Amino acid sequence: MNNFILYNPTKVLFGKGMCSKIGALIDKNAKILLAYGGGSIKKNGVYDQIKSALKGRKIVEFSGIEANPEYETCMKAVKLIKKERINFILAAGGGSVIDAVKFISAAVKFKGEPWDILSKGAEVKDALPFATVLTLPATGSEMNMNSVISRRGLSLKLAFASPKVFPLFSVLDPTFTYSLPKKQISNGVVDAFVHVLEQYLTYPAAAPLQDRFAESIMLTLYQEGPKALKSPKNYDVRANVMLCATFALNHMIASGVPQDWSTHGIGHEITALYGLDHAQTLAIVMPKMMLFKRAQKRAKIISLGKAVFGIEEKSAKLAVDKTVAAFKDWLKKLDVKFEFADYGIDAKEAPKRIAQNLARSVKTLGEHNDITPKDVEKLLAIK
């Protein structure tokens, strides 16, 4: 097991009705920016619960944050915050809204060009305090220090991380997910599952506790994900999916183990170039990644097959093949496609174009830093 430092200051308020407690956690004199996306929070009751919990507070609203949040949109919020002298942000939505707010909170305090945080890895020394009310379990952004921002004009989707952008607290009410469209439910489940795979599917590191924890999250998502589609208002199912998505990426299972993240790196390029949902890109890349790196990842792929998909196979080759096939079968149950052609993308042209775009910002990927853009082109051509 590798050395590690684990730090996570985010307070989680989990369960039905917990939004009512947020007033006591925000300074009474704070001027709050309520940030959200397309307005679904006004249809599902989340907005009303927030306003009720913050009755009498000074609130300025900022809406229109996109899925795959745009840098330009974030900078509009930065401008508003400075103009209105906002000193606290409340993000109401899914990972995109929360990621945007993380960048906004950092950009407001940043001395220099905020784009440098993303493009040059400039250090975030301070950030505006913020909290979240989660409506779409998927990214785990509600309990981590990571954020991904797009700049479509440059065909870029870049990430940053800083301990300064942990949420102060996050409300996780499973009932807030009842009205989600099936596509968003499926995307969220796949996103969370692949988050775990990125931290698990590397090589044995004498870390059985982390491995069992990771396997339990994936097994729960494997079992509960399809149920969430069939019974969207089953509280226990939605609660389990929501908690899995949070623990999939809150730094717990990453502690002391190698991590990959190449599937995400490649997936970001697919989104930047073709506009696919984040989870859709992960569904395309991950099966191909498992096959491309089957020799290096063999032991963990076989462990995945046994622990999650119930595969018992003496032949290592067959075990790997059956595990990849089982993963694809599960994606089918969630109605998530995993081939370029399924999204109307030219499967012959896409690998080269994606690899070229990746080469603009990345030299190597993977837990061994041995996946080059040229390798990515070969990987994406696998059928």
N, C-alpha and C positions, 0 to 999 in steps of 0.2 A: 504494500500500500504506500502511496506517495504521501509526503508531508502536505498538510493543508491548513488554511485558516478559514474557518466558517463564521460568517457574519451575516445576520439577517435581522434587522430591527423592525420590520413591518408587523404591525399588530393586525390580526385577522379577526373580523367579526363575522362568524359563520352562522347561517340559519335564517329561517323565516322571521321577518320583522326587525332584523338587526339594523336596518337603515335608520330606524328611529333614534339610535344612540349616537349618531354622528355629531349632533350639535354639541355634545359635551366634550368632544375630542378636538374641536376647532376653536381657536381663540375667539372670544365673543366680539373682540374689536377688529377681527380680520375682515378685509374686503376680499370677497371670494370670486374667482372666475369659475363659472360652471361650464365645463367643456364637454361637448358631446358630438355625435355624428350627424346622421341624416334626420333625426327626430323621432326615431322609434321609441325612445324613452318617454315621449309624450303620449304614445298610444298604449303602452303596456303598464302604465301606472308608476313607473320608476321616477319619472320627473315629479309627479305629485308627492310621492313619499319624501323625496329629497327636499322639496320646497317646504313641506310640512315640518320636517326635522330641523330646517334652518329658518323657520319663520322669524321675521323681524331682522334678519341679517342683511348686510349689504352684499348683493349678488349681481354680477355682470355676466351675461351669457355669451358664449362663443360656440357656434354650431358649424356644421359642414365639414368636420374632419373625415377624410376619406378612409376607405379600406386601403391599406398600404399608404399611410399618411404622407402627404406631400410637404416637402421642405418649404415651399412658398406659402402654403396654408399655415404652417407652424409659425412662420415669420410674421404673418398677419396677426396672430395671437400675441406674439411678443410685442408688437407695436401697440396693441390694445392694452396689454398689461402695463406697459410703461406710461401710456396716456392716462389710464384710469387709476394708476398707482395701486394695482392689485398686489396683495401680499400672501395669497393662498390660492391654490388651484384644486378644484374637485373634478376628477375625470369620471364621467358616467358613460360606460360603454364597454366594448371589448378591447382586445389587445391593441388594435390600431389607435383608438382614442388614448389609451394609456401610454403607448409608445410615443405618440405625438406630445402628450403632456410632459413626459420625461424630457424630451428634447427641448420643449418650450421652457420648462423650468430651468434647464441648464443654460439655454441661449440668453434668457433674460439677464442672467448674472455674468455672462461671459464677456471678457474684455478682449475684443478683437472680432474677427469674422466668424460667426457661429458655424458656418459650413466647415471650418477647420476641425470642429469636433468630430465630424463624420469622415471627412476626406483625408485628414492628416493625423487623426487620433489625438488631437489636442486635449490636454488634461482639463477635466471639469473640476474646478476648485470650489465652486459654490453653486447652489441651486435653490430656487424658490420652493418652499415646502408644498407638498401636494398629497392628496389621498385619492382613493378610487372606489367607485361603486361598480362592480363587475356585472355585466349583462350577457357576456358570451365567453364561456370557459374554453380556452384554447392555448393561448400563448404563455400563460404563467406570469405575464408582465405585472400582474397585481402583487407579486411577492418576490420580485427580483430587481436587478439593477441594469437590465438590458433594454435596448430600444433599437428599432430598425426604421429608417426613414427613406423615402423614395424621392428622387428628383428626375421625373420622367423626361424633362427637357434634355437631360444629359444621359438618359437611359441607364441610370444608376440607382441601386438600392443598397444602402450602406448601414452598418450597425455601429453602435458605441455602447460602452458599459462604464458605469461609475458608481461607487458606493454612495455618492451624493444624491442619486436619483432612486433610492429605495422609497416606495410610498410610505407615508407616515402610518397610514392604516388602510385596510381594504375591506369593504363589505362584500361578503359572498352569500347572497340569498338565492338558493336554488329556484325559488318561484319566479325570479326575474328572468329565468331562461325558458319558461313555459311557452312563450309566444315566438320563439325563434323558428325561422323556416328550416325545413329538413336539411337543406343544403348547408346551412350554417352549423347545424348540429353535427353533421357528418364531418365537415371541415375541421371543427373544433376537436373532435375525437381523434382524427388522423393527425392533426398538428401535435396534440399532446403525446400520442403514442410515439411519433417519430422523434420528439424531443427526448424521450427516454432512450430510444435506440441510439441517438447520437452520443449519449453518455455511457451506454452499455455495450454497444456492438463494436468493440475494439479488440482487445486481447486480455486474457486473464491477468489480474493485477493483485492477487491474494487479498481481495476485498469482498468476502462473501456477504457481509452485511449489506453493502451497497448493491451488490448483485441481487440479493433476495428482495430488497426494497424496490429496486427497479422492476424486477419480474412481477412483483405484486401489483404495481401500478399498471403495467401492461396487461396483465391477466384481467384485472378489473375493467380496464377500458375495452378489452377484447370481448368480455362478456356483457358489459353494460351498454356499450356503444350502440349496437343494433336495437337493444331494448328502448333506448332513448328515442329512436326513430318511431318505434311502434307505439310507445306510451309516453308522449312528450310531457304529460302532466303527472307522471309518477314521481312523487317527491323524492323517494329514496334513490331511485335510479339517477335522477338529475343531481342529487346531492353527491353521489359517488363519482359521477363524471366530473362535476365541478371541482371536487377536492383532488381528484387525480390530476386534472389539468394544472392545478396550482402546484402540487408537489412534484410534478414532472419537471418543473424548471424553477425551483426556488433555491437551488444550489446544494440541496441536501444530498441527492444521489450522485452529484458530481464530485463530492469531496473525496480526495485521495485516489481518484481513478483517472486513467487517460480518457480524453474525449476526442470525438471526430469532428463533427460539424461541417463536413464537406458537402453532405446532401443539402444542407441549408444554404451554403455558399453558392452552390450551383442553382438551387431553386430560386434564390434572389435574382439571379441573372435571367431566368425564364420569366419571372414576373416583370422585371424591368423591360424586357424585349417584347413579350407577348401579352402582358396584362393578366395572366392567370392568377387565381386565388393562391395564396401561399400554400395551403394544404394540398391543392392540386399539383403543385410543382413537386412537393415532397413525395406524393404518391407516384409520380413519374420517375423520380430519381432513385429513391431508396431501393426498390427491387433490383435495379440495374447496378447500384453500388454494391449490393450484397453479392451479386454474381461476379462483378469485376474484381472485387477484393476477397473472393471466397477463400483463397489460400491463407491470407493474413488474418481474416476474421472467422475462419472455420470453427474454432473452438466455441466462440461466443454465439455464432449462428446456430450451432448444434444445441447449445444451452437454451437459446431462445425457443427453438423448436420444441424441446422437451417441456420447458417450464410454462410456456404460454399456449402453444398449439397442440400439446400432447403427442408429439411425434417421437416414437421409439424406433430407431433404425440403426442397425449395426454398421452399415456402410456409410462412411463420412460423406461421400459424394451424394448418395441418395438422401441423406439427412439434410444436407444443405438445399438440394433441389426441392425437397418436400416442404421445407420451411419457407422458402421463397414463394412457392406455390400457395401455401396456406395463408401467407400474408396477402397475396393478391386476391385470394378467395374472400378474405375478410373485407378487403377494400370493396369488392363487388357487393357484399352484403350492406355496406354503407353507401352504395351507389356513387363511389368515387372512382373515376377513370384513371388509368395509369399508363396510357400510351399517348404519344404526341398526336397521332391521327385522331384520337377520340376528341381532341380539342380543335381539330381543323388546322393543325400545324404540320408543315412539311417535315417528315421524320428524316429525310435525307439532308435537307438544308440546315435544320435547327442545330444539330450537334456542333457544326463548325461555327455558326454564328454565335452561339452561346459561349463556346470556348474562347473565341476572339474577344467578346465583350468582357469575359472574366479576366482575361490576360491584362486588361487595362489597369486593374487594381490588385490582382492576386498572382503570386508566383507559384505557390504550392498550397495544397489542402491536405486534410486528413490527420489522424493521430500520429502518423510518422512523417508528416510533411513531405510526402512522396507522390502526391497526385498533382500533376502539372496540367495546364490548360490543354495540352495535346492529349493527355490521358482522359480528360473530361470529354473530349470529342469522341474518343473510342468508347468510353463508358456509355455515353448517351446513344450510341449506335446499336447497343445490345438490344435484342428483341426477346 
